[in-house]
């Protein structure tokens, strides 16, 4: 009896204890919002940073980047995937050149290269392949203080690290002899006193420095500033300190006062070379208690003084060290920020080249196009997408794998950690990850803990802080608030004349509400209740609140049923009185990533098995006839919606036409809307995307209703496998350990049969010995072997092919050789030279088989874009049905 697929719209019954308060957010917005920020703000900020570019004399030429815009893309997404092109749009920049001698202004709108664009699904298409830029988790700019035990004395000594967004990093440390030293970008050590003397003349003398720290350097046994000053007995003023720093940081020409000032300025105070960034300045002001304007992104002498003060306090036990693994100290850099950094590299190279051209060209010959060569910029962007560790070939095994890849966070990459040096602490789960990073989903190998996934409701704000939403808990309301009606009073409401307007314990009616409103601006205490107001908090902000879990018991009014509830505050978990609760989780699944939230009854799973289950779901190949799970968690529909493989109606209307290639519907205004279907499209991993209509002609559809199913979707739900009957039993030892026995019927009825598509291609090139030729006329090949080829030598669509079969016939010229006896005879008879060629045909690789799905021919005659030296390019797609066989991996959702 053949298996029948489940109905396309299964009946769903929810057993949730609490209704969902907020909808699951757009799951790919972490990619799309970041790239939109780059296009609208990030790119403009870069041009402002570099502009104006002046010549070396600073009085002849000035180049300004005024404005920029993106043109329309040259090719559609579908064309780029099919032809192996990059989905990009021309970037054009309005450049203004000011010639100072004459006051003349020359303006040109210059082409700055084709810039890769993000698709609606949050991916990039580079040379015909879909790629994802993974967000990077790095340390925030700012200052961090730590303690480390001195191996000799056993004392806890203070250390500090000043991390810049751009420029030199400063490492402060304390020696066992109470000397505070500074290392600039890993170079030779300086004493803190020498650095302070150099940055500001008012800290020149020994007395100035001692007075500066006398209120904190109070330990009788450990005088840190005195010991630091004694370490450099020959340096007692501003000039000597500058020269000493020059000697230690520069190995060039002999030191002079001016060159020393320039060096220190370039290292720490030049805005072109050193920047803390907006967040770095905010965190420095907050940590050190300084009041530097937030728009000043550089370093100040006062910052350095306060850092040394904090290290002394840390050494004296009057300050606590920072938790460097706290998520409040780590920034999620999205694709927009990473692209901005890479584009900056290209612009700085371009700036150097422009300055050199300015010194060569005269004022009359100088024009924006003559000064600017865009190659450094285009090379930087090409290098980022092609070679960066964070630009990755997208995992498209199934829709869940694709979605998870877009939501991934990596601590590795440029400027990040390496798997060899990363310790246990940085890999471990931290309390600040709650609702932000999934504690379950991470790789099992050497990258464990270094690669994570955003939690379901987590978002990244414009500064790079990872935020999670919470519902607000209210304990009191203004007397004239409309929300007071229906609430239980916690105390008597007393009028000015002593009259009790409403008694404690009573629920406020409209009449009581009107009486109480007359007492405004009085604050009225009510029974604690949870509102629908949602606040997004960073890990730092969350530390000061008591937060209840999402499944606490509430009544119909949102009021707590229990006097004491389970809460978390920072890293502590305990029971708290309901009137002390500030916030509440929005959902029980907000802790976990999308993959982990797809596991039913996750709370009963061992953590290791849950990790395996969430990872293995991404490995499931799309089946010929997928089924949505009978027991689901409610996240299946959300994954389908944001997977990029489903199509949804964008308006209310009626379906007027349904074919295998497209769906046409007419909206209520009479306008026609068509939806093109993807049929048998190969993914990066060789699996198949095949969209199938689930609506019929004449059906009435509502806005947002699903129109198609895909390879791993059924009825608008994620369908990674099948619902099969399993028995947990021993069967003659054949299912020992992780072995699984399946019935013959499951193989025969294609229960676990999947479709895979492979792409094969060959090029017709021009060689030194002559051009190659794609042809059916191949030497020493039997006619039977040519049976599937057409007149041009290309395999016909629909042909069954196996290992060794010719897909594209091709011959390549060979070098001149001594003719054989047979060739001499042929030449003597026919009077011509026999062609000296070799067979270089494209053949099916060993072990492969299938049916030819489609083929495409690209040629210079048709004006297709081809690599240099290539005259024609032929691509052949072969589709294969793979039945379940011995050695295939099977898994449930629990690992």
N, C-alpha and C positions, 0 to 999 in steps of 0.2 A: 504494500500500500504506500503510494508516494506521499511524501511530507508536503503539507500545504503551508504557505507562508502565513504569518499572523496578519490580522486585518490592519489596514494602513492607519486607522485612527483608533487605537486601543482605548478601552475605558480605563480611566485613571482614578484611583481612590486614594486619598491622602490620609495617612495615620499620624500626621504631625500634631504635636501637642499645642504648638503656638503657630498662628498664621505668620507669614513672612511680612515684616514691617516695611522693608524697602526692597526694590527689585535688584537682581544681580546686575552690576554695572556692565557697561561695554567691556568685554574681556580683552579686546585688542587695543584699547585706548592708550595703554602704556606706550605703544609704538606710534600710533597715529597722532596723538596730541604732542608728543615730543618732536616729531618731524615738522608738524605745523608750526610749532614755536620756532624751530630753526629757520623755516622759510620766512616767517613774518617778523621775528625779532632777532634771532641769533645771528643771521647773516648781516643784517643792518648794523649790529653792534660791532662786528668784525671790521666792516669798512670804516666805521667811525674811529676804531682803535688805530688803524693804519694811516688814516687820512689826517693831515696832508703829508705827502712824501716830498721832502725838500732836498735840493742838491747839497753836496758836501759843504759848499760855501754858505748855504742857507740864505742867499740873497739874490739868486737868479731865477729859479724855477720852483713852482709849487704845483703838485698834482693832487687833486681832490676826487674822491669817489662820492658822487652826489646822490645817486639813486640806482636801484636795480629792479629787474623784473624777470619773470620766467615766461617764455613763449609757450604756445601749445605744444604738447609732445608730437614728435614726428610720426610715431607709430603707436598703434593701440597695444594693450597688454597681450591680446591674443596673437597679434602679428609678431611681437617680440619673442614670445614663447615658441612660435612655429618656426621663425626664421633664425633663431639664435642671436637676437639682437639685445641691446640694453634699453630698457624702458626709461627714457630720459627726456628732458626738455632743455632747449637752449637758454642759457643764462646771459642776460644782456645788462651791462653796467654803464650808466651815464658817467663819463669821466671828464673833469674840467681841468685844463692846464692854465695856470696863471704865469705869465711872463712878467716878472716884477720890473724889469728895466723899462718896458714900454707900457705896462698896464694892460697889455692885450690878453684876452681870454679866448681859449680854443676849447670847444666842447665836441665830444664824440660819444656815440652810444656803441660800445665795443662788445663783441662776442666773447664771453668768458668760458666757452666750452659747453658741452652737453652734460647737464647735471642729472644724475640718477634720481628718479622720483619714486615715492612710495605708492604702492597700489592701495586700493580701498581695504584690502585684507591685511595690511600692515607689513608687506614684504617688498623686496626689491627684486627686479629681474635684471640680472647681469649676464650678458652673453647667452641669453636664452634659458638660464637656470634661475629658479627662485631662491633667494637668499634672505636670511634674517640677521639683523644686527642685534646681538644680545646686550641687554643693559648691564653695566658694570657697577659693582659695589666696591667703592673705595673709601678711604678715610677723608672726612670733611677737612677743608682748610681750617686752620685755627691752632690753638696751643693745647697740648696734652701733657699731663703730669703723671709720672709713675714713680714707684718705689722699688728699689732692688737691694738685695742684701750684699754688703761688702764681704768678700770671701776671707779677708784678713782679720778685720775687727769684728765682723758679725753684725755691724750696725745697718739699719735701714737708711739708704741714701736716696736723695731726691734727684729725679731726672726730668727733663722737659724737652718737648719737640715742637717747634713752630713749623707747621705745614702750610706752605703757600699754594695757591691755585696755580700760579705761574711764577717761576723764579726759584731762588736758593732756599733750601730748607736749613733751619738752625737747630742743632742738637746741643742742649745744655746738660751737663752732668756734674756730679759732686764727687770728688775723690775722698779717699779715707783720711786725707790730711786737711779736709775742710776747704779745699780750693774748688771754686765753681768755674768750669771751663765751657767754652762754646766752640762748636765745629761748624763751619759754613760749607754746606754741600759736600760733606765728607772730606774736606781738605784738612790742613794742619790745625791743631788746637790753638785757640786764643783764650786768655783769661777773660772772665766776664768784666773785670774792671777795665781792661784795655779796650774792649768793645764799647763800653759806656762812655769812656773818655773820648773815643773817636767820633761817636755819633752826635755829641753835643758838647760844645766848649764849657757849658755851665756845670758839667760833671768832671772837670779837668783834674782838680786837686784831690789828694787823699782825703782831706777833711770834707770836701763836697760829697764824696762817695760814702764816707762813714756816717755823715749826718743823714744821708738819704735812707739808710737802712737801720738807723739806731733803734727804731721802735719795734723792729721785727727780729733783728740779730741780737737776741737777748740771752741766749744760752751761755752760761759762764764757761763751760768746758769747750764749747765749739763756737769760735768767732769766725764766721764764714767770710765776711767782707775783708776783715783784717788779714786773714790767711791768704785770700785771693790777691790783695794788693802786694803782700810780701813776696808772692811768687814771681812778680815782675819788678824787681827793685829799681831798674833803670828807667822805667816809664812813669813819669809824674805829670805829664801835661797832654793837651789835645794833639799837638803836632807830633810828638814822639809816638803816641798811640797810633796815629794814622800811618806813619812810616813803618811801624812794626807790623801792622795788618797787611800793608802792601808787600813787605818782605815774605810774609807767610802765605799769602794767597796768590801772589804772582811771581813767576820765575823769569820774568822778562828783563827789561832794562833797569838800570839803577833807580832807586826810589827818589821821587821828588814829592813835595807837599801837594802840588796840583794833581799829579798823576795818582797819588794815594786817595785824594778826595774823590776823584772821578771813579776810581775802582770801587770804593765803598758805596758811592752813590748808585753806580750801576748794579751792584749786588743787591742792595736793600731798598733803595728809594726811587729808582727810575721807574715810572709807571709803565713804560714800554716793556721793561724786563721783569718787573716784580709786581704781583697783584695778589691780594688775599681773596679777592672776589667779594660779592655782597654778603654771602653767608659767612665767609671767613672773618670779615669785619664785624658782623653781628655777633658771632660766637666769641670773638676776642673781647669785644666790649662787655658782653655778658659775663665772661669768665674772669676778666681782670678788673672789672669795675671802672674802666676808663670811659670817657665820654667823647670819643672821636666821632665826628659826623659820619652817618652811615654811607654817604656817597663818596667818602674818601677811602679808597681801596688799598692804599699803600701802608707802609709800616711807619710808626712814629717812635722817637726816643723814649717817650713815656711808656709805650708798649713793652720795650725791652726792660725798662726799670721794673715794671710790675711783674714781668716774668721772673726776674731774679728774686724779687720779694717773695713770690709764691714758692720758689724752690727753697728759699731759706725757711719759710713757714712749714713747708713739707718736711724738711730735715729736722725741724724742732717739734714735729708731731702736732702742729696746729692747723694743718690742712689735710684733707683726704685725697688720695690719688684718684685719677680718672679711670673709669672702666672703658678701656679702648674697644672692647667688643660690643659695647652698647650700640644699638641701632641709631641712637641720637647722634653718635659720632661717626656714622657711616653714611655716605651719599650714594644714591642710585643714579648713575649717569646714563640717561637714555640715549637713543640714537641721535637726537638733536644736539646734545652736548658733545658727544663723541665726534660728530661731523664738524661741529664748530671748532673743536681743537685741531682736527686734521686740516680744515680749511685755513686756519690761522697759520699753520706750518707753511702751506703753499703761499699765502699772502706775504709772509715775512721773507721767503725766498724771492718772491716777485719784487718786494720793496728794495732788496739789495741790488737786484738786476736793474731796476729803474734808476737808482742813484748812480750806478756806473754808466748807464746810457746818458744820463743828464750831463755827466762830466765830459762825455765825448761829443755829443751833439751841440751845435750852436743854437742860439735862441730862435733863429728864423726857421731852422730845419726841425725843431722840436714840435712834435704833435703827440697827442695821447696814444695814437696807434703806433707811432715810431718808438715811443718809450716803453710800451708794455708788450711783453711776451707772455702769453697765458700758460705756456708749457709747465712751469712749476706748480700752478694751481691744479691743472687737470691731472698732472702726474700724482699729486698728493691725494686727490680724491680716488683716482684709479688704484693707487696703492692700498688705500684704506679698504675699499670694497673687495679687492682681489687677494690681499695678503694679510689683513689684520686678523688677529686671533678671535676678535669679537664679531667679524663678518663671517657667518657660517652658512654652509649649504643646508637648506631647510629640511628638517625631518618631516616628510610627508607620508609616512607609512599609513597613517589614518588621521581623521580630523582631530582627534585628541592630541596626537603627537605634534601636529602642526600648531595647535593652539598653545600647548605647553611650551614649545620652543620660543614662541613670541613673548611669553611671560617669564622667561628664565632670567635669573640674575647670576652673574659670575663675579667672583672675587679675584679671578685671574685676568690676564691680559696686560697691555702696556701700563706700567706704573702700579700694577696689582701684585698679588701674591703668586708664588709658584708652588706647585704641589710638593716639591722636594723640601722647601723651607717652612711650609705652614705647619704650625703645631696643633695640639689637640684643642686648645682654648678657642682659637679662631674658627675651628670647624664645628664646635659644639652648639647645641641649641641654647639660646639665651632668652631670658624672660621678656626682653624688649622685642623679640620676634613675634610676640603674641598678636595675631590678626594681621601681621605684615608679611612675614616669611613663613612658609609651611614647615612645621617641625618634622614632617614625614618624608616629603618627596625630595630626594637628593640621590646622586649616583652611588652605586655600591663599591666602586673601585677606588683608585688613589685620589679621585676628585671629591670624595665624600665630604660634605660640609662646605666645600668651596664653591659649589654650584647649587643654587637653590631656586625656588619658584615662588612668585608672589602669591599671597593668600587670596582667596576668592574676592573679597571686598576691598582689598588693598589698592591704593593709588599712590602715584608719585607726584608731589607738588612741584612748582616751578623752580624751587631751590634744590630739589633732589631728596627731600625728606620723604620717607615712606609713611603714609598715613593710613589709619583704619577708622571706620565710623563707629560711633556709640550713640545710644539714645540718652536723652537728658532725663534725670530724675528730679522731680519737683517736691519740695517740702512746705513751701509757703507761697501765697499768691497775693497780689494787691487786692484790696477790698473791692475795687471797681472792675476787677477782671471778669470777662465773660466766662473764662474757664472755671470759675469758682462754683458754678451751678453743677450739681451732681457729685461734689466732693464731700468727704467726711471731715468735719472740724476736729482738730486735735486739742483745742482749748476754747473756753467760752469767749464769745465776741462781746465786748463791753463797750457801751456808748460813753460819751464824755460825762454824762450825768450819772454814771454808775449803773444804768439799766442794762440787763443782759439781753442782747439782740438775738443771739443764737447760742445754744448750749453745745458743749463739747460732745462728740460722738454722734451728733445728728448730721444727716446728709442734706446739703444745701439745696433747697427748692428755688424756683424762680422768685417767689415772694420773699423768702429769706435773703436771697441774693440782692434784691432791690434794697432791702433794709440795710444790709451790710455795705452796699456800694456807697451809701450816704456818709460812711465813716472814712472814706479815702482821705489821705494817702496811707491809711493803716495797712500793715502787712498781716495777713491771716494765715496761721499755721493749719495745714491740712494733712490728712493721712498721705504718706509718701506714695507717689504714683509715677509711672513711666509715661513720658510723652512720645509723640511721633517725631519730635524735633531731633535731627541727627547732626552730630558734630564730628568732623574729621580731625583726629589728633595725631601729632607726631609722637615718637617714642619719648622724647624729652617732656612734652606737655602732659603726657599720660601719667607720669610719675607722681603727680600731686593729687590724683583722684582715687577714690575707692570705687571699683567697678564691679557690678554684679554680673553673673553669667546669664546667658540668654534664656536658659530653661528654668529660671526661678518661677515659683507658682504665683500667678496673678489672677485677679478676678476680672469680671467683664469691664470694670472701670479702669483697668490697668494698675490697680493697687496691689501691693504686696500682701499675700495671705499669711506669710510667716513673719514673726517679729524680728528674727535674726536670719540673715541670708549669707550665702557664701560669696565672698568678694576677693578681689586681688588689688593690691596697692604696691606698685613697684615689683619687687621680686617676692613679696610676701603674699600668702594665701591664707585666709582665716574667715571666721564668721563675724558678722558685724550687725549692729542694730539697723533696722531699715531706714531710720531717719538720718543715718550717717552715710548712706549710699549716694554717690554723686552721679554715676552713669551706669549704663547697662549695655551689654553686647546686643548687636542687632540680629544675630543669627547664630545658632550653634555651629554652623559650618564656616564661620568667618575666620576661624583659626587655621583652616586647612586650604590647600591649593585645590584647583579644579579636579585634578586626577584623584586626589585623596577623597574629595567630597563625593566622588562617584561610587565609592565602596559602601554598600549598605551595612549597617550595624558595625561601623568602623570602631565604635567605642569598645567593642568586645575583642578586637584584634590585638595580637601582640605587635609592638611597634615595628619590629624587624619584618614581620610578614606583611604589615600594611605598606611598608616601604617597597617591598617586592611587588605587591599587588598594584600599587600606583605606577610603578615603572613598567610592569609587564602589560598593562592595558595599552600603553603606547606602542607595543610591538605587535599587536593583533592585526593581521592582514585583512583587508576588506573582503568579505565573502560574496559568493554569487547570489545568495539569498539570505541577507542578514535579518536578524530579529532583534527588536528592542527588548531589554530585559523585563521579565515578569515582575521582579522585585527591583524597584529603582529608587533613587534618592531624590529625584526632582531636578537634578542638575543636567540630566541628559538633554533636555530641550534647550537649555542655555548654551551647552557646548555646540549643539547643532546650529543654533542661531548665529553664533559668532565664529563658526568653523570656516566660513567662506565657501562651503560646498552646498549650502541650501539656498533656495530662491524664495523670496517672500513677496506677496502682493504689496505694491506701494500705494494702493488706493482701493476703495470699494468698487466693485464692478461685476461684470459677467464674462465668463470665458467664452470666446467666440471661435477659437480654433486651437486644436491640440495635435501636434505631430511629434515625431521622435526628435526633431531638431529645435522646435520652439513652441512656446505657448503665447497666444494672443488673447488679450482681454480688453473689454471696452468699459471705461469708467462711467459713472453716473452722468457725466457731462457730455458723453458721446465720443471722447478722445480714445484713441487706440494705444495700447501699451503692449510691447512684445518682449518676451524673455527668451533669450537664446540659451539652449541647453548644451552642456559639455558632455559629449559622448565618447567614451573610451579614450580618455586623455591620460597619458603617462605621467606619473608623479616622479619626483627626484629619486625615490627608492624603487621604482619599477612597478609599483602597485597601480591600480586603475581607478580613475574617477569617472563614474558613469551616472549621469543624472536621468531619472525616470519620472515622467509626469504622474501625479497622483490626483489631478483634477480632470474633469471631463467637460466636453463641449456643453454649454448651457448651464454649468454650475455657477451659483452665486458665491462670490468670495468676498471676504472682508479684508480691510487693510491689515497687514501683518500676518495673514494666513499663509501657511507654507504651501508651495505649489509643486515642489519636486522632492523626491528622495534621491539620495546618492549612495555611493558604495558602502558607506558605514552609517547610513541614516535610514530609519524606517518610521514613517508617520511623524516626521519632524523630531524624532528622538534619536540620540546616539545609539547605534546598534553595532557593537564591536564583535559579537559572536552569535551563538544560538542558545536557546533554552532547551537543554537536553536532560534526560533522566540519568542520574548518576547513582551508583551504588558504592558505598564505602565498605569493602569486603576484600578478603583474600581470595585469589582465583588461581590456585595451583602455582603460586609463586611468580606468575608472569607480571604481576603489578607490584613487584618489590620496589621499595624506595619511591622514586618519583615516576615510575613507569605507569602508563595508562593504557587500558585495553578498550578498544572501541568495537562496536558490532560491524559486521560486513555491510549491513544495510545503510549505515551512515556514510560509508564510502560510495556505495552504489547509487544512493539517492542524492549525492552531491551536497550533503549537509554542511561539510566544511571545505567545499571546493572554492578556490579563489582564482581570480584572473590577474595575470601579470603581463606587463608589456615591456619589451626591450627595444631599444633604438640602436640601429646600426647605420653607419655612414661611411662613405668613401668619397675621395676627391679626385677629380681629373686635373692633373697639374701639367705645367710646362717644365720639362726637364732640359738639361744641357744637351741630351741626345735627341730631343724632339718632344712633341706633346704626347701625353698619355691619351688613350681613347677608350671611351665607354662603348662597347660593341657586343654583338652576339657572336661575332666571328672570333672565336678564341682557339688558339692552336692546341692540338693534342687533347681535346675535350670531346667526348662522345655526344651524339645528338640527344640521347636520353637525358644527359645531365643538363642540356639546354632547354628541356621541355617546358619549364616554368617561366622562361624569359620571353619578353616581347621582342619586337623587331629592333629596338634600341639596345637590348641587352639588360633590361631591368625587369626584375621579377614581377609577375602580375599579382594584383590584389586578390586575396582569397586563396592563394596557392598554399598547400600544405608543405612545409619545409622541415628538414631534419638536419642533424650535424653534417657539415661538409657540403651541403647544397649551395649552389651559387645564387646570391641575391642580386649582385650587380656584376656583369661581365666587364672586365677591363684589361687592356694590354698596355705594357710599358716598353718603350724602346730599349734594346740592349746595346752594349758597346760592340765595336767591330771585332770579329773573331775570324780565325782561319776557317774557310768554308769546308764542310765535310764533303765526302765523295758524292753523296746523294745531291747536295746543293749544287756541286759543280755540274752534275748531269742535268739537273733541272735548268740551270742557267744556259747550258749548251743547247737544250731542246727549245726552251721558250725565249731565250735571249734577254732575260731580265733578272734582276736580283730579287730573291725571295725575301719577304719582310723579316727582319731580325728582331723579334719581340719576345717578351716573356709574359706569362699569365700572372696578373696581379689582381684577380677578381676578388670581390668581397664575398666571403663564404660564411655560413652559419658556424659558430664556434662549437667545439666538442661538447657533447652532452645537452645541447640546446635543441629545441623543437618548437613547433607552433604553426600558426596560420598568419599569413601576411595581412596586416590590418590596413595599412596605407603606405604611400610613398610620396615624396616630394622631390622635385628636381629644381635646383637653383643654378642659374647661369648668368654670365656677364651679358649675354645677348638680351636677357629680360631685365637688365639693370638691377639685379639683386646685389646686395652688399656681400662681397666675398673677400677672404684674405688674399694678400699679394701672392701671385703665382698660381692661383687656383682659377681654372676656367669654368668648371662645373662641380656642383656638390649634390650628391644623391643621398637622401635619408630614407631608410626603410624601417617601419615599425612592425614588429612581430608579436602577436598576442598568443598567450599560452594559458590553458586551463590546467591548474595543478590540483589534483585530488589529495586528500589527506593520506600521508604515507609514513612508513616507519622512520623515526628520527625527527619528525615534526614536533615542535614544542606546543604543548597545550597548557592553559592556565585558567583559573577562575579569577574573580576580582580580589581574592584574599591572598594571592601569592602562591 
